[in-house]
């Protein structure tokens, strides 16, 4: 799991972009061991969703975004295509920072508008996977000649402070409804960290999935082709490979359902029979009852009011609110108080 690069900083000077690497394979293994030991030893077992995303998991997620049921990606993209030129121009944006950049496919519409405003503007993609960043930075450098791409490989908890200082008016981007993966109590702390990267006049742009029809939302996490099921159980494959676990994936099934009390989707891997699992590298023996679940993800849904409260809890204020005609998804802008 994780990158094979071991240096604390790597600059690819021969290429038309630079990549700073602040994570290595040892970091991932130590963090995974700690998280898994804590999460699977709890009375209600859970895993953090970041362990879906090895190379296979990342490819599966890209497939999820193309399923008929998964409205979030195409809806968010349609909003961005509508508002990008105005946001970039009206607010005088000089650079874009993207948290959890991944392939940056949706961000292209913002970057095209930025490049049209200033061909030498700067894009700073931040992601935990340096190999993905190299691919993304190379593709965007070729697509938008002159664009300055300074990628940073790190994780949200430890390395956000390594993002370079602003070189002009900054737009920080956090797309895909990913903020919904944070528990309500953790969101304010995350927004507060982001606010520390912002000067007066800078903006934060966040995509949020909205509270709505439960059947539509649940279907997005239970696609008919089974891609989401494969993606969910991929976390167990990762533990088998990286920590010497012996999960039999044939004895677990995917389940995703809406929690009305919290307005969120919870995703689980559910045991289909009583069994024992050994996690060799942790010396951990686990007993599963038939029907016992491991929660692998939460994906909270929002209203305008809850988004505003989220920003306020981190020291920002809601500045703009943009939705699609169906009111399924929102892209909002926040500024410093």
Backbone bond lengths (Angstrom), bond angles and torsions (degrees), N, CA, C in turn:
res aa  C-N    CA-C-N  psi(-1)  N-CA   C-N-CA  omega(-1)  CA-C   N-CA-C  phi
1 X - - - 1.472 - - 1.503 109.21 -
2 X 1.323 116.28 136.11 1.450 118.97 173.36 1.507 112.46 92.61
3 X 1.325 115.83 178.86 1.456 121.02 -174.02 1.507 112.43 -75.49
4 X 1.339 115.18 158.10 1.458 120.19 178.02 1.517 111.69 -94.99
5 X 1.321 117.50 -4.39 1.452 120.19 179.43 1.524 109.26 -74.16
6 X 1.307 116.54 143.13 1.453 119.79 -175.66 1.519 113.18 -117.27
7 X 1.298 119.87 -13.67 1.456 120.99 -178.26 1.517 110.50 -73.62
8 X 1.332 115.46 151.13 1.462 119.08 179.61 1.522 110.96 -77.34
9 X 1.316 117.03 -20.68 1.459 120.27 176.67 1.516 108.30 -148.80
10 X 1.315 116.40 131.24 1.467 121.40 177.59 1.514 108.26 -133.76
11 X 1.314 117.91 122.36 1.454 122.41 175.17 1.513 108.54 -111.25
12 X 1.331 116.67 124.62 1.460 121.29 -177.47 1.528 107.06 -94.36
13 X 1.354 114.86 80.86 1.458 119.77 -170.09 1.522 112.81 -69.95
14 X 1.334 118.03 -24.77 1.454 119.72 -177.07 1.516 112.42 -77.66
15 X 1.321 117.50 -8.74 1.449 122.07 -176.75 1.528 110.04 -105.09
16 X 1.339 117.88 162.27 1.468 120.50 -177.67 1.533 112.69 -79.86
17 X 1.318 117.05 31.15 1.462 122.44 176.52 1.527 107.09 -160.37
18 X 1.320 117.09 168.44 1.464 120.72 177.14 1.519 109.27 -126.09
19 X 1.324 114.80 151.28 1.463 121.36 179.42 1.522 108.40 -132.48
20 X 1.307 117.15 121.14 1.454 122.66 171.02 1.527 108.10 -96.85
21 X 1.332 116.99 129.21 1.459 121.11 -178.57 1.528 108.85 -115.12
22 X 1.313 115.41 118.01 1.463 121.37 -179.47 1.524 112.05 -114.14
23 X 1.316 117.23 8.48 1.460 121.71 179.50 1.520 109.19 -129.85
24 X 1.315 116.21 150.68 1.459 122.27 177.00 1.508 110.13 -140.18
25 X 1.327 118.25 173.02 1.464 120.90 -176.58 1.518 113.12 -60.32
26 X 1.333 117.36 -33.41 1.460 119.60 178.31 1.513 112.02 -63.53
27 X 1.337 116.24 -38.27 1.461 120.52 178.63 1.520 110.95 -60.15
28 X 1.331 115.73 -45.67 1.458 120.47 -177.73 1.528 111.35 -63.20
29 X 1.320 116.18 -42.81 1.457 119.00 -175.66 1.524 111.16 -67.92
30 X 1.316 116.65 -41.39 1.474 119.95 178.84 1.521 110.04 -63.99
31 X 1.331 116.22 -45.49 1.452 120.53 -179.38 1.527 111.41 -66.10
32 X 1.318 117.12 -42.01 1.457 120.54 179.21 1.528 110.71 -63.08
33 X 1.327 116.74 -45.67 1.460 119.82 -179.59 1.522 111.03 -58.75
34 X 1.305 116.57 -42.94 1.469 120.47 179.41 1.520 111.18 -64.91
35 X 1.340 116.11 -47.97 1.466 120.23 -177.10 1.528 111.67 -64.44
36 X 1.340 115.96 -43.21 1.459 119.57 -176.73 1.521 110.82 -69.15
37 X 1.327 117.27 -41.94 1.461 120.02 178.53 1.520 110.74 -59.27
38 X 1.310 116.22 -44.29 1.464 120.21 -179.30 1.528 110.76 -69.77
39 X 1.332 116.73 -45.79 1.458 120.14 -173.43 1.516 113.69 -70.23
40 X 1.338 117.81 -39.24 1.457 120.54 -177.26 1.522 112.95 -85.77
41 X 1.337 116.98 -11.22 1.464 120.30 175.58 1.516 112.04 -90.77
42 X 1.320 117.01 -8.26 1.460 120.89 -178.03 1.529 110.41 -72.96
43 X 1.335 115.35 158.99 1.465 119.96 178.74 1.525 110.68 -59.74
44 X 1.320 116.67 -40.83 1.470 122.32 173.33 1.522 106.72 -107.59
45 X 1.307 116.79 104.80 1.463 121.18 -171.18 1.528 111.14 -67.56
46 X 1.331 116.02 143.18 1.459 120.55 176.77 1.505 111.48 -152.90
47 X 1.323 115.54 156.18 1.456 124.26 172.90 1.512 107.95 -126.87
48 X 1.325 116.32 151.65 1.451 119.82 177.23 1.524 109.90 -81.23
49 X 1.334 118.16 141.45 1.465 120.19 -174.64 1.515 114.73 -65.40
50 X 1.325 118.51 -16.91 1.463 118.53 179.81 1.522 111.99 -62.77
51 X 1.347 118.02 -18.09 1.460 119.69 -178.76 1.522 113.03 -84.97
52 X 1.319 117.86 2.86 1.466 120.48 165.92 1.530 111.45 -67.81
53 X 1.348 116.14 -30.84 1.456 120.48 -155.93 1.521 114.46 -98.01
54 X 1.332 116.64 60.34 1.452 117.36 160.22 1.535 106.39 -81.21
55 X 1.321 118.55 -170.90 1.472 119.88 -177.31 1.521 111.16 -59.81
56 X 1.340 115.98 -40.92 1.456 119.62 -179.75 1.527 111.12 -66.51
57 X 1.329 116.08 -43.71 1.456 119.91 -179.98 1.517 112.43 -64.08
58 X 1.329 117.03 -39.51 1.465 119.99 178.41 1.527 110.84 -63.15
59 X 1.340 116.29 -40.72 1.464 120.00 178.26 1.529 110.71 -65.78
60 X 1.332 116.94 -38.98 1.462 120.12 177.78 1.518 111.39 -64.41
61 X 1.334 116.60 -39.07 1.458 117.90 179.47 1.527 111.18 -64.87
62 X 1.324 117.21 -38.55 1.460 119.17 176.01 1.531 110.33 -59.58
63 X 1.335 117.20 -37.35 1.468 120.19 176.44 1.523 111.18 -66.49
64 X 1.331 117.11 -38.44 1.472 121.01 178.38 1.523 110.22 -57.45
65 X 1.325 116.88 -43.07 1.463 120.04 -176.41 1.524 112.34 -64.76
66 X 1.329 117.11 -15.48 1.463 121.05 -179.82 1.525 113.08 -100.72
67 X 1.330 117.49 -1.12 1.462 119.35 179.21 1.518 110.15 -71.91
68 X 1.319 115.77 156.04 1.470 120.31 -179.06 1.519 112.14 -61.95
69 X 1.332 116.93 -34.54 1.455 120.38 -174.96 1.528 113.66 -77.48
70 X 1.323 117.10 -25.19 1.463 120.02 -171.86 1.532 110.00 -85.94
71 X 1.321 114.09 85.87 1.471 121.72 -175.88 1.517 112.94 -73.96
72 X 1.337 118.59 -20.26 1.463 121.53 -168.62 1.525 113.06 -59.14
73 X 1.330 116.92 -49.20 1.466 119.49 -174.09 1.517 111.73 -64.51
74 X 1.317 117.58 -49.47 1.469 119.07 -176.91 1.529 111.27 -68.62
75 X 1.338 117.32 -31.30 1.464 119.49 179.19 1.522 110.68 -71.42
76 X 1.320 116.54 -44.42 1.462 119.64 177.42 1.522 110.88 -61.58
77 X 1.328 116.44 -42.12 1.466 119.60 179.72 1.534 111.24 -60.91
78 X 1.325 116.50 -40.08 1.469 119.28 -179.13 1.524 111.05 -64.12
79 X 1.330 117.07 -36.76 1.469 120.01 177.42 1.522 110.10 -66.53
80 X 1.330 116.40 -45.26 1.463 120.10 -179.46 1.520 111.54 -61.99
81 X 1.324 117.01 -40.99 1.467 119.63 179.04 1.525 111.02 -61.89
82 X 1.324 116.72 -32.89 1.465 120.28 -179.19 1.521 112.47 -76.29
83 X 1.320 118.10 -37.43 1.470 120.18 -170.41 1.523 114.15 -102.65
84 X 1.340 118.89 -15.40 1.465 121.02 -170.39 1.519 113.71 -55.44
85 X 1.341 120.03 -53.21 1.476 118.24 -176.49 1.528 112.45 -59.42
86 X 1.347 115.81 -40.58 1.457 118.57 -178.93 1.529 111.73 -67.54
87 X 1.313 117.14 -43.41 1.464 120.36 -179.44 1.525 110.54 -61.55
88 X 1.317 117.00 -47.60 1.463 120.70 -177.78 1.532 110.92 -64.14
89 X 1.332 116.40 -45.00 1.467 120.18 -174.86 1.527 111.87 -76.28
90 X 1.324 116.71 -48.97 1.467 120.16 -174.36 1.524 111.73 -64.65
91 X 1.329 116.12 -34.09 1.466 119.02 -178.92 1.525 112.60 -95.15
92 X 1.315 118.01 1.81 1.461 121.03 176.58 1.518 113.54 60.48
93 X 1.328 116.73 44.96 1.468 120.97 -175.83 1.524 110.70 -72.33
94 X 1.329 115.53 131.52 1.460 122.22 179.94 1.521 112.83 -105.24
95 X 1.333 117.42 -22.81 1.455 119.47 179.21 1.529 109.74 -153.82
96 X 1.326 114.68 154.67 1.461 122.13 178.92 1.526 108.50 -120.45
97 X 1.323 115.73 129.88 1.460 123.05 171.57 1.519 106.99 -110.74
98 X 1.329 117.18 127.74 1.462 119.68 179.51 1.513 110.45 -117.61
99 X 1.333 116.12 122.40 1.456 123.01 178.06 1.526 109.06 -89.55
100 X 1.346 116.15 129.87 1.456 119.36 -175.86 1.512 111.38 65.95
101 X 1.320 116.46 49.37 1.466 121.67 -169.13 1.522 113.43 -63.54
102 X 1.334 117.73 -39.73 1.466 119.16 -176.75 1.518 111.39 55.69
103 X 1.323 116.52 -131.79 1.465 121.00 -179.39 1.520 112.65 -81.25
104 X 1.335 117.78 -11.58 1.474 123.28 177.54 1.526 113.53 58.13
105 X 1.320 117.92 26.93 1.469 120.26 -178.10 1.523 111.90 -63.62
106 X 1.329 116.95 -44.93 1.470 118.75 -179.59 1.521 111.42 -70.87
107 X 1.319 116.69 -27.94 1.462 120.68 -176.82 1.519 112.00 -70.92
108 X 1.325 116.62 -17.04 1.465 119.53 -177.26 1.518 112.57 -54.59
109 X 1.341 117.15 -36.65 1.465 118.60 -178.28 1.520 111.37 -64.53
110 X 1.333 117.45 -36.89 1.466 121.13 175.05 1.523 110.73 -69.06
111 X 1.319 116.64 -40.28 1.462 120.04 -177.45 1.528 111.83 -70.81
112 X 1.322 117.04 -33.37 1.468 118.85 174.99 1.531 110.63 -63.18
113 X 1.327 115.64 -41.69 1.465 119.43 178.24 1.523 110.67 -66.71
114 X 1.333 116.79 -39.55 1.464 120.91 177.41 1.518 110.79 -63.88
115 X 1.337 116.87 -43.65 1.459 122.24 -179.10 1.519 110.98 -65.44
116 X 1.333 116.82 -36.01 1.463 120.42 177.16 1.518 111.18 -66.27
117 X 1.317 117.14 -33.34 1.465 121.74 178.48 1.523 110.91 -74.32
118 X 1.359 116.10 -40.08 1.456 120.89 -178.45 1.523 107.82 -155.70
119 X 1.312 117.51 107.02 1.471 122.12 -174.71 1.519 112.51 -62.48
120 X 1.347 117.95 -20.41 1.467 121.55 -179.85 1.529 111.75 -102.66
121 X 1.319 117.87 16.83 1.454 121.45 179.35 1.528 110.48 -63.96
122 X 1.331 115.88 167.11 1.467 120.14 -174.33 1.525 111.69 -112.02
123 X 1.338 114.31 138.67 1.467 122.74 173.37 1.519 108.09 -120.43
124 X 1.329 117.07 129.45 1.460 123.00 -179.14 1.527 108.50 -120.46
125 X 1.336 117.71 93.50 1.471 119.52 174.76 1.529 109.98 -81.83
126 X 1.328 116.31 133.28 1.458 123.19 179.29 1.522 107.75 -118.89
127 X 1.334 116.64 125.60 1.459 120.34 -178.00 1.524 107.90 -157.59
128 X 1.322 116.69 159.07 1.458 120.27 -177.92 1.530 112.20 -77.46
129 X 1.314 118.64 -19.52 1.466 122.26 -173.38 1.522 111.01 -105.11
130 X 1.341 118.60 106.11 1.466 120.14 -178.53 1.516 113.69 -65.05
131 X 1.325 117.65 -30.07 1.463 119.74 -179.90 1.532 110.38 -67.96
132 X 1.311 116.54 -41.53 1.458 120.09 174.92 1.521 110.58 -61.73
133 X 1.333 116.50 -39.48 1.469 120.15 -179.84 1.523 111.68 -64.41
134 X 1.314 117.29 -39.88 1.473 119.95 178.15 1.521 109.85 -61.28
135 X 1.336 116.42 -44.81 1.466 120.11 179.03 1.526 111.21 -62.18
136 X 1.335 115.83 -45.41 1.464 120.66 -178.33 1.519 111.11 -65.57
137 X 1.333 116.17 -46.64 1.465 120.15 -178.62 1.527 111.16 -63.33
138 X 1.328 117.27 -40.65 1.458 120.18 178.97 1.513 112.39 -64.32
139 X 1.325 115.92 -43.12 1.470 119.74 -179.42 1.529 110.58 -64.59
140 X 1.327 117.34 -44.02 1.462 119.79 -177.20 1.530 112.23 -71.78
141 X 1.325 116.69 -33.98 1.466 119.49 176.08 1.518 111.07 -62.76
142 X 1.333 116.55 -36.56 1.467 120.42 177.71 1.522 111.20 -74.78
143 X 1.324 116.42 -36.67 1.459 120.73 -177.47 1.517 112.26 -71.84
144 X 1.343 116.46 -36.66 1.471 122.07 -175.43 1.526 108.90 -126.12
145 X 1.327 117.83 78.16 1.468 120.83 -175.72 1.524 111.74 -56.52
146 X 1.322 115.04 136.12 1.461 120.99 -179.72 1.509 113.35 96.03
147 X 1.337 116.91 -23.03 1.458 119.91 178.64 1.532 109.46 -60.85
148 X 1.318 116.80 129.03 1.456 121.67 177.84 1.527 108.52 -85.21
149 X 1.330 116.46 116.44 1.460 121.17 -178.71 1.528 108.76 -113.27
150 X 1.314 115.49 117.65 1.465 122.70 -179.63 1.527 106.98 -122.08
151 X 1.314 116.98 95.42 1.465 121.93 -175.23 1.522 110.53 -87.11
152 X 1.329 114.93 148.06 1.466 121.60 179.23 1.524 108.41 -131.40
153 X 1.337 116.16 121.23 1.460 121.51 178.07 1.522 109.52 -98.22
154 X 1.326 115.80 114.53 1.454 120.87 -179.60 1.510 109.65 -167.95
155 X 1.340 116.07 178.65 1.459 118.81 177.71 1.523 109.98 -113.40
156 X 1.339 114.82 158.67 1.452 121.09 -173.90 1.526 112.17 -59.90
157 X 1.309 117.40 -35.75 1.451 120.60 -172.51 1.527 112.62 -72.97
158 X 1.343 116.86 -34.27 1.470 118.55 -169.91 1.519 115.59 -117.03
159 X 1.327 118.95 -20.12 1.459 118.65 -165.08 1.525 115.74 -124.49
160 X 1.315 118.83 7.03 1.462 118.28 -179.17 1.527 112.17 -62.63
161 X 1.340 116.25 -28.27 1.470 119.73 179.57 1.525 112.31 -68.69
162 X 1.344 118.29 -12.43 1.464 120.59 179.05 1.528 112.18 -83.76
163 X 1.318 117.65 -7.24 1.469 120.33 175.96 1.522 108.31 -63.27
164 X 1.325 119.03 131.16 1.470 121.52 -175.66 1.528 112.45 -57.67
165 X 1.311 115.21 154.30 1.467 121.01 176.73 1.526 109.57 -64.44
166 X 1.328 117.06 155.48 1.472 119.82 -178.55 1.522 112.00 -61.11
167 X 1.332 115.75 143.76 1.462 121.50 174.45 1.525 110.59 -106.79
168 X 1.308 116.81 5.45 1.459 124.22 -178.58 1.508 107.64 172.72
169 X 1.305 117.06 -163.55 1.460 119.81 179.71 1.525 109.49 -69.76
170 X 1.310 114.86 127.88 1.468 121.80 -166.46 1.527 111.18 -111.21
171 X 1.344 114.69 140.04 1.456 122.62 169.47 1.523 107.34 -116.00
172 X 1.332 116.68 117.01 1.460 122.28 176.02 1.521 107.85 -96.30
173 X 1.321 116.62 132.20 1.457 122.14 -171.34 1.529 109.59 -120.42
174 X 1.341 116.16 133.46 1.462 122.15 176.23 1.524 107.12 -139.16
175 X 1.337 115.48 99.58 1.456 121.22 -167.18 1.529 112.66 -103.93
176 X 1.336 114.41 179.26 1.449 121.55 169.91 1.508 116.09 79.52
177 X 1.326 118.13 8.16 1.457 119.04 -176.21 1.515 112.53 71.10
178 X 1.343 117.29 13.66 1.465 121.15 -175.39 1.516 112.36 -63.62
179 X 1.326 117.86 -26.59 1.460 119.62 178.17 1.524 110.64 -60.13
180 X 1.346 117.24 -23.42 1.456 120.84 177.13 1.512 113.86 -70.01
181 X 1.349 117.79 -12.29 1.466 120.55 176.87 1.520 112.40 -78.27
182 X 1.333 116.42 -12.70 1.461 120.21 175.76 1.529 109.19 -83.12
183 X 1.317 116.29 143.02 1.457 119.38 173.06 1.522 108.70 -65.31
184 X 1.335 117.52 154.75 1.475 119.19 179.59 1.523 112.55 -52.54
185 X 1.325 117.63 -38.01 1.453 120.05 -178.72 1.515 114.22 -70.75
186 X 1.348 117.11 -25.23 1.463 120.82 -177.28 1.520 113.36 -89.04
187 X 1.332 116.69 -16.87 1.468 118.70 -174.72 1.520 112.68 -63.44
188 X 1.329 116.08 -42.62 1.461 118.88 -178.50 1.506 112.20 -60.44
189 X 1.347 117.00 -40.58 1.458 120.38 178.43 1.510 112.04 -64.77
190 X 1.328 116.59 -38.81 1.462 120.28 177.98 1.528 110.72 -65.14
191 X 1.336 117.04 -47.69 1.462 120.20 179.27 1.523 110.78 -61.38
192 X 1.322 116.86 -36.99 1.466 120.25 178.10 1.527 111.23 -62.74
193 X 1.338 117.59 -39.48 1.468 120.93 176.45 1.521 110.89 -63.46
194 X 1.321 116.12 -41.60 1.464 119.77 179.14 1.520 110.03 -64.26
195 X 1.330 116.48 -40.70 1.467 120.58 -178.92 1.522 111.73 -59.67
196 X 1.330 116.95 -28.78 1.461 120.27 179.04 1.519 112.43 -69.15
197 X 1.337 117.15 -16.89 1.461 121.54 177.76 1.523 112.16 -88.36
198 X 1.333 116.85 -1.70 1.465 121.44 -171.29 1.520 111.65 -110.29
199 X 1.329 115.07 136.95 1.461 122.30 169.50 1.522 108.51 -96.29
200 X 1.332 118.26 164.77 1.466 119.36 173.54 1.530 110.53 -54.51
201 X 1.326 115.88 132.79 1.464 120.83 -177.41 1.508 113.25 97.93
202 X 1.346 117.64 -19.59 1.459 120.76 175.34 1.525 109.67 -74.58
203 X 1.331 116.09 160.86 1.459 121.42 -177.59 1.524 110.55 -134.07
204 X 1.317 114.82 151.89 1.456 122.63 171.72 1.522 108.05 -112.98
205 X 1.337 116.80 129.16 1.461 122.86 178.38 1.535 107.81 -113.39
206 X 1.339 116.32 124.24 1.465 121.32 -175.89 1.522 109.67 -129.41
207 X 1.327 115.73 136.26 1.456 121.60 172.89 1.513 110.26 -95.56
208 X 1.339 117.36 132.46 1.463 121.27 -179.83 1.518 110.13 -134.96
209 X 1.317 115.33 133.70 1.458 121.98 172.63 1.527 107.52 -76.09
210 X 1.334 117.26 138.83 1.464 120.89 -172.05 1.524 111.96 -101.97
211 X 1.327 115.22 150.25 1.457 122.29 171.64 1.529 108.37 -56.57
212 X 1.331 115.96 135.43 1.460 119.04 -178.96 1.506 110.72 -171.64
213 X 1.317 115.95 -149.28 1.450 122.38 -177.09 1.532 110.48 -61.60
214 X 1.329 116.05 119.17 1.459 120.52 -174.35 1.527 111.73 -65.65
215 X 1.329 117.91 -38.54 1.466 120.34 179.91 1.527 110.96 -61.36
216 X 1.335 117.23 -41.88 1.471 120.52 178.66 1.520 110.37 -64.65
217 X 1.323 116.61 -44.02 1.464 120.54 -177.88 1.526 110.55 -66.03
218 X 1.336 117.38 -45.60 1.466 119.35 179.78 1.523 111.82 -62.77
219 X 1.325 116.78 -36.79 1.466 119.83 179.87 1.522 111.59 -62.13
220 X 1.330 117.06 -31.72 1.463 120.60 -179.35 1.519 111.75 -64.64
221 X 1.323 117.45 -21.39 1.463 122.08 179.98 1.530 112.29 -108.54
222 X 1.316 116.06 8.23 1.464 121.86 179.42 1.529 109.37 -139.96
223 X 1.340 116.41 54.70 1.461 119.91 -174.41 1.522 111.19 -62.25
224 X 1.308 114.83 148.91 1.465 121.27 -175.47 1.526 112.86 -64.62
225 X 1.328 117.39 -26.60 1.466 120.31 -178.11 1.532 112.94 -81.63
226 X 1.339 117.95 -10.72 1.453 121.33 176.28 1.512 115.67 82.49
227 X 1.326 117.54 11.96 1.464 119.39 -179.69 1.529 110.69 -65.01
228 X 1.335 117.03 -41.77 1.459 119.63 -179.18 1.523 111.20 -65.27
229 X 1.316 116.91 -35.77 1.464 120.20 175.81 1.524 110.79 -60.49
230 X 1.316 116.58 -46.27 1.462 121.29 179.04 1.525 110.43 -62.72
231 X 1.327 116.26 -42.03 1.462 122.08 178.52 1.526 110.57 -61.05
232 X 1.314 116.98 -45.98 1.458 121.21 -178.39 1.526 110.97 -61.16
233 X 1.320 117.51 -49.88 1.456 120.66 -178.17 1.524 112.72 -71.58
234 X 1.332 116.89 -11.03 1.462 119.38 176.98 1.519 111.76 -61.61
235 X 1.336 117.47 -27.38 1.466 120.19 177.17 1.526 110.73 -60.08
236 X 1.338 117.32 -35.77 1.458 120.43 178.72 1.529 110.49 -71.70
237 X 1.336 116.70 -35.44 1.476 119.77 174.69 1.528 110.11 -60.09
238 X 1.331 116.05 -42.41 1.459 120.59 -179.55 1.527 110.24 -61.10
239 X 1.332 117.88 -43.09 1.461 120.37 179.37 1.529 111.02 -66.55
240 X 1.320 117.17 -37.49 1.466 119.37 176.39 1.525 111.32 -60.23
241 X 1.324 115.75 -44.32 1.458 120.33 -176.10 1.523 112.04 -74.31
242 X 1.320 117.12 -45.02 1.462 120.65 -170.15 1.523 113.87 -88.40
243 X 1.313 117.87 -29.85 1.466 120.56 -174.97 1.528 113.02 -119.99
244 X 1.331 116.69 10.77 1.453 119.87 177.06 1.514 113.68 66.09
245 X 1.335 116.71 30.38 1.463 120.22 176.73 1.528 109.56 -77.57
246 X 1.331 115.65 163.66 1.466 119.31 179.55 1.528 111.65 -126.24
247 X 1.327 115.85 43.52 1.457 119.83 173.61 1.518 109.49 -60.46
248 X 1.318 116.81 130.06 1.460 122.45 170.98 1.529 106.42 -93.82
249 X 1.333 116.37 106.44 1.465 119.41 -175.44 1.521 112.60 -64.31
250 X 1.322 116.76 -19.74 1.453 120.11 175.80 1.520 113.13 -70.83
251 X 1.331 116.82 -11.23 1.460 121.84 -179.83 1.526 112.63 -106.15
252 X 1.332 116.20 14.03 1.467 121.49 176.30 1.526 108.74 -133.84
253 X 1.312 115.98 146.46 1.463 121.31 176.64 1.521 109.82 -127.79
254 X 1.304 114.40 154.66 1.464 123.18 176.63 1.528 110.93 -77.93
255 X 1.340 115.86 139.52 1.458 120.54 173.20 1.517 107.95 -145.30
256 X 1.321 116.51 133.10 1.465 121.76 175.75 1.517 107.88 -136.30
257 X 1.331 116.23 128.92 1.461 119.95 -177.44 1.521 110.49 -147.75
258 X 1.319 114.05 157.15 1.462 121.13 -174.89 1.523 110.07 -87.06
259 X 1.328 115.88 132.08 1.459 122.81 173.59 1.526 107.67 -99.94
260 X 1.329 116.52 106.38 1.462 120.62 -175.72 1.531 111.91 -67.44
261 X 1.317 117.38 -30.73 1.462 120.23 -177.81 1.522 111.52 -66.44
262 X 1.350 116.36 -34.66 1.462 120.21 -177.53 1.528 112.96 -107.59
263 X 1.340 117.74 -2.22 1.460 121.53 -175.23 1.525 110.82 51.60
264 X 1.311 114.87 57.39 1.457 118.66 178.45 1.526 109.90 -149.92
265 X 1.315 114.67 153.96 1.454 122.17 167.91 1.521 107.43 -84.99
266 X 1.325 116.58 134.43 1.456 121.95 170.11 1.528 107.82 -113.42
267 X 1.316 115.49 133.57 1.451 120.90 -179.20 1.528 108.33 -112.97
268 X 1.336 116.28 136.48 1.458 122.06 -174.48 1.524 110.94 -132.95
269 X 1.333 115.54 153.68 1.463 123.21 161.65 1.524 105.35 -106.09
270 X 1.331 117.14 117.53 1.459 121.77 -172.95 1.532 110.51 -109.07
271 X 1.326 115.92 131.07 1.463 121.45 178.64 1.528 109.81 -71.38
272 X 1.305 116.47 132.71 1.468 120.70 -178.90 1.520 112.46 -91.23
273 X 1.334 116.39 -9.54 1.461 120.66 177.34 1.523 108.79 -156.46
274 X 1.313 116.77 161.46 1.463 120.93 176.34 1.523 108.80 -65.85
275 X 1.322 116.49 136.65 1.469 120.37 -174.38 1.513 110.26 -162.94
276 X 1.319 114.83 166.45 1.466 121.31 173.89 1.525 108.16 -120.32
277 X 1.310 114.53 143.77 1.472 121.39 179.42 1.520 107.96 -129.55
278 X 1.304 115.81 136.50 1.456 122.55 177.57 1.526 109.38 -108.89
279 X 1.339 116.66 130.42 1.464 122.05 171.70 1.519 105.74 -107.79
280 X 1.327 115.73 95.19 1.456 122.12 -165.89 1.522 112.64 -58.72
281 X 1.323 117.88 -47.61 1.459 119.86 -173.60 1.525 112.86 -69.62
282 X 1.305 117.35 -16.62 1.465 120.83 177.25 1.523 111.86 -101.19
283 X 1.334 116.89 -5.50 1.451 119.83 -174.71 1.511 111.56 60.37
284 X 1.338 116.06 35.95 1.457 121.59 -171.48 1.521 110.18 -111.99
285 X 1.321 116.12 123.95 1.464 122.03 175.43 1.525 108.36 -108.50
286 X 1.327 115.90 126.85 1.455 121.81 -175.18 1.513 110.05 -117.31
287 X 1.324 115.56 136.24 1.463 121.13 174.50 1.517 108.33 -108.98
288 X 1.329 116.64 127.34 1.463 122.52 177.69 1.523 108.67 -113.62
289 X 1.330 115.13 129.16 1.454 119.80 169.87 1.523 108.71 -82.04
290 X 1.324 116.38 156.66 1.459 119.44 174.65 1.526 109.24 -58.14
291 X 1.319 116.95 128.60 1.462 122.12 -179.30 1.510 114.43 87.59
292 X 1.333 118.43 -5.32 1.469 120.15 178.97 1.522 109.82 -69.45
293 X 1.330 115.96 146.78 1.461 120.99 -171.37 1.524 112.36 -120.92
294 X 1.327 114.48 150.35 1.465 122.97 166.24 1.522 106.45 -110.92
295 X 1.323 117.21 117.66 1.460 118.30 176.09 1.520 108.84 -77.43
296 X 1.330 116.17 125.42 1.463 121.49 -174.80 1.531 113.08 -108.55
297 X 1.322 117.66 -16.13 1.470 119.08 -179.60 1.518 110.02 -165.13
298 X 1.329 115.36 146.18 1.456 121.55 162.53 1.521 107.19 -116.66
299 X 1.313 116.19 145.63 1.462 121.02 177.80 1.528 107.29 -137.53
300 X 1.317 115.15 93.23 1.456 120.82 -174.11 1.526 111.04 -76.12
301 X 1.316 114.99 148.11 1.459 123.32 178.91 1.532 108.11 -110.73
302 X 1.322 115.97 153.55 1.460 120.56 -166.16 1.524 112.33 -128.10
303 X 1.320 113.73 162.72 1.453 123.69 165.63 1.523 107.47 -118.80
304 X 1.310 116.15 169.53 1.463 118.18 176.61 1.528 110.65 -58.11
305 X 1.327 115.99 -39.22 1.464 120.14 -178.43 1.527 111.17 -65.74
306 X 1.334 117.75 -42.38 1.467 118.97 -178.56 1.526 111.40 -71.41
307 X 1.322 117.83 -31.17 1.471 120.11 174.57 1.519 110.27 -66.21
308 X 1.323 116.85 -43.86 1.462 120.64 178.05 1.529 110.68 -60.41
309 X 1.322 116.81 -42.40 1.457 120.78 178.42 1.519 111.48 -64.64
310 X 1.332 116.99 -37.93 1.460 120.90 177.21 1.518 110.66 -59.75
311 X 1.322 116.60 -47.55 1.463 119.76 179.16 1.524 111.21 -61.65
312 X 1.307 116.60 -45.42 1.464 120.12 -178.37 1.518 111.94 -61.65
313 X 1.331 117.00 -34.70 1.463 120.05 -179.90 1.519 111.88 -67.02
314 X 1.344 116.95 -20.11 1.462 121.31 178.45 1.514 113.63 -106.62
315 X 1.327 117.36 9.30 1.459 120.72 176.18 1.510 115.31 88.15
316 X 1.336 117.60 16.99 1.461 121.84 177.33 1.523 109.71 -116.96
317 X 1.325 115.90 172.88 1.464 120.05 177.00 1.525 109.44 -133.53
318 X 1.330 115.81 143.57 1.455 121.44 177.93 1.525 109.89 -65.04
319 X 1.333 116.18 126.65 1.463 120.81 -177.24 1.520 112.32 -110.80
320 X 1.354 118.00 -37.55 1.465 121.63 -179.92 1.520 109.03 -144.22
321 X 1.336 115.38 151.12 1.469 122.07 -178.16 1.522 108.37 -136.40
322 X 1.336 117.36 119.11 1.460 122.40 -177.88 1.533 108.80 -127.54
323 X 1.327 116.64 130.01 1.458 120.42 178.67 1.528 110.01 -129.83
324 X 1.331 115.09 172.22 1.458 121.85 173.57 1.525 108.58 -86.80
325 X 1.325 119.17 167.00 1.478 121.21 -178.43 1.524 113.99 -59.25
326 X 1.341 117.31 -27.68 1.459 120.33 -179.54 1.527 113.74 -85.62
327 X 1.326 116.45 -7.21 1.468 121.21 -176.74 1.535 111.62 60.73
328 X 1.322 115.45 39.65 1.461 121.04 179.05 1.525 112.02 -91.31
329 X 1.324 116.60 -30.14 1.457 121.36 -171.60 1.530 108.27 -144.92
330 X 1.313 116.84 153.29 1.471 120.46 178.71 1.522 110.48 -133.74
331 X 1.306 115.37 144.87 1.452 123.37 168.40 1.520 106.31 -118.10
332 X 1.321 116.31 120.19 1.466 119.95 -176.66 1.511 110.30 -121.16
333 X 1.328 114.52 157.93 1.457 122.33 176.68 1.528 108.65 -118.20
334 X 1.325 115.14 138.81 1.467 120.87 178.30 1.517 109.29 -127.91
335 X 1.325 115.48 149.36 1.461 122.02 -179.93 1.527 108.99 -129.27
336 X 1.301 115.54 163.47 1.470 120.21 175.38 1.519 110.13 -69.90
337 X 1.321 115.05 146.57 1.481 119.38 177.00 1.519 109.88 -64.32
